[in-house]
Amino acid sequence: MGAFDRTDFALGRFKSAKEAYDKLVEEAEYEYGHDGYNGTISTSGGFKMVKEHPRYGTKKFWKFVDNTMDGTKWDLWNCIEIKGAVLKAIKEKEGYKGKRNIKAFFFWGLAASWVRYTFVVYANKNT
């Protein structure tokens, strides 16, 4: 059993980050089950808002995500709300152009997962 880096994204008519988080957890549990090691956001202990960060989608932002991907499985994930021109571009790309009250949230953290080993079997064609 272990954990790995994971990110998740929510776009929709959410009143808050909590509502977006709850929706992502609900979807993860529906898709992957209620197992505490299902490798999704549902294995987190919640989330915390990150107020200061580079602009979403930039190289600096992804480096920031890598540098703040810490803790242990079941810890709080990090969350930012995407706003401004970046939100506008995402809304247009995802078919929400002109829609009001649309919010976007990006979450990242460690997801608890069963460690799976893959065995590769090579067959000898000459036998």
MOJOQUI-V58677 format. One record per run of one state. SS is the DSSP state (H for helix, E for strand, - for the rest). FROM is the first residue (numbers start at 0). TO is the last residue. If there is no record, write none. Layout:
ss:SS from:FROM to:TO
ss:SS from:FROM to:TO
This chain:
ss:- from:0 to:0
ss:E from:1 to:11
ss:- from:12 to:15
ss:H from:16 to:31
ss:- from:32 to:36
ss:E from:37 to:37
ss:- from:38 to:39
ss:H from:40 to:42
ss:- from:43 to:45
ss:E from:46 to:48
ss:- from:49 to:57
ss:H from:58 to:66
ss:- from:67 to:75
ss:E from:76 to:81
ss:- from:82 to:82
ss:H from:83 to:92
ss:- from:93 to:101
ss:E from:102 to:112
ss:- from:113 to:126
